[in-house]
Amino acid sequence: MATLAVYSSQKEKVGDIEVSDNVFGVEPKVGVLHEVVKWQLAKRRSGTASTKTRSEVRGGGRKPWRQKGTGRARVGSVRSPLWRHGGVAHGPKPRDYGYGLPKKVRKLALKMALSDKLASERIFVLKDFGIEEIKTKKMAKLLQLFGCDKAVVVTSDRDEKIELSARNIPGVKVLVEKGLNVYDLLKYEYLLIEEQAVQLLDERLR
């Protein structure tokens, strides 16, 4: 069992929390983390790129000129991909870029990302964030106190005060425990997490 220090919003140590080595003590593997990040980014792609084929563009009802006798190349329609304003051959169409990835792999990668944060001492567990009103200054002061200029803030449940207080701070993202993911853990240098959220993560991923 690994032990994490629990801090107050004033960065005073108020206790310790024990977490499972099965969640916070897993050796990171680049290949697994890369596979999950690639899967996440593929799922996020909008896939809305679209071009018109020769059957969808305007015109082309008649043959531009007769088949023989003009000395010019034979053409059946002005909608040919060879012509200006013609259709596009083999162009993109709306599609879903997402694909399946085993739950075990996704779960393992999340454990690895959390373990990496713990091993590099870039995780801070807070009893509470001390944000009682929507105030960007308070959130900025809290982050400055912990020396976190680029951090993902994780709460046990949705907290609108924290979300709105951090909204205008660059390099900061607020997530609920259930929404914590590998991509954001790797993108943001530090992890500020509520004590209750750590317990929920530990139980869910164990």
N, C-alpha and C positions, 0 to 999 in steps of 0.2 A: 504493500500500500504506500502510495506517495502522499505527502502532506503539503498542502498549500496554505500560505498565510492569508488571513482574511483581514481586509483593511476597512476603515471607516472612510467617509467622503473627505476627511481631513488628512488622509494617509497615515492614520495611527493604527497600529496592529491591535485588533480586538479579539483575535482567536485564530484557530487553525481548522482546516477541513481535510479529511482523509478521502482520497480518490483511488479508484482501482487502477492497478498497473495494466489491466487489460484494455483500459481506455486511454490513460495518460502516460503509459510506459511502452508504447509500441514503436519499434524502430522504423523510421520513415524510409520508403522506397520511392525513388523518383518516378519509376515507370508506372506505378499504381496511381500516384498523385497526378501525373500527366494525363493518364487515361480518363480520370474522372473530370479534370478541368476541361479537357477536350469535349467530353460528353456534355458538360454543363453549357459550354459556349455554343455547341451545335444546337442544343435545345432552345437557346435564346435567339437564334437567327430567325428573322421575320419570314424569310422565304417568299417575299412578295414580288420579286423581280419578274417582269413579264414582257414578252415581245409578241407581235402579231405575225401569224403565219400567212402564207399566200391566200389562204381561204378566208382570212379575217380582214385584210386591208381593202380599201375602196377600189372600185374600178375593175377592169378586166372582163367585162361582159362580152366583148367581141375581140376577134383576132385583129391585131394592129395593121397588118398587111397580108396580102395573099401569100400562100406557101411558096410558090415558085415564080420565077421570071423577073424578080426585082433586083437580083444580085446581092441582096442583103441576107443576113442569117435568118433562118426560120424562127418565128416567135409565135406562141399560142396565146399569151396573155401579158398585159402590162404589170400584172401582179407577180411576175417572176422575181425570185430573189436576186437575179442579176441586174434588174432594173432599179433605178432611183424611185423611191416610194413604193417599191415592191415589198413582198413579205420577207420575213427573216427565216433563214433555214437553220434548224437546230438551235434556236435561241432559247433563253431561259423561260420557264413557266412556273407559276406559283407551286411551291412544294414545301414539305416539312423535312427539315434537316435532322430532326431528332432521331435517335436510335436507342435500342435497349442496352442496358448495362446491369449486370447482376447486383442485387441489393447488398450482397456480402462484400462486393468490391467497393461499393459506395460507402458502406459503413466502415470498412477497413481504412479507406483513404481519409475519412473524417477523424478517425482515431489517430492516424499518423500525423495529420495537420495539428491536432490538439497536443499531441506528444512533443512535436517539434517546438511549439510555443512554450511548453513547460521547460523543455531541455535548454532552450535559449534564454530563459527567464524573461519572456515577453508577454506574460500573462499576469493580470492583477485581478484578484477576487475581492469584490466589495460587498460589505454587509448591505448597503443601499447607496444610491447615487446622491442622495441629499438634494434632489431637484424637486422642490415643492411647488414651483410655479414655472411657467414658460419663460425662461431667461437664457439667452444665448451666452451672456457673459459668465453665468454660473457654470455652464457646461464647459466653456473654454478654459475657465479657471481650474476646473477639476482635471481636465486633460493635461493642462500645463503642470499641475501639481505632481502628476504621475509621470511626466515627461513623455507623453504620448502625442506626437503631432500627426501621426497617421494610424488610426485605430478603428477596430470594429467593436461596438458597444453592444453587449448581449444582455437582455432582460428576460426574466422568467415568464412574464406575460406582457402583453402590449401596454406601453405607457406613453400616452400622447404627449405628456409634458417633456419627457426625455427626447422623443422623436422630433418635436417641434423646436426644442432648444438646440439640438444638434444639426438641424436641417441646413443652416447657412454656414456651417463650419466646413471648410474644404478638407478632404482627406479623412472624413469621419462618417461611418455608417452605423445605423442602429438596427439591430435585428432581434427578433424574438427567438428564444432558445430552439424552437422547432424549425426555424428558418436558417439556422447556422449551417454554412456550407464550406466546402473545401476551397472553392475559388476565392471567396472573401477572406478566409483565414490566411491564404497565401498572399493575397493582394495587399492587405493591411498589415503593417509591421507589428502592432500591439493588439492584445485582446483584453478588454475590460469587461468582466462578466460578473453578474450578480451571484451571490452565494447560492441562492435557491436554484438558479439556472444551472450551476455546476452540479448540484445534486440530481436535478432532472436529467441532465446529459449523462451523468455517470450511470444512472439507473437504466436509461434508454439504450445506451451503447454497450453496456457490460456483456 
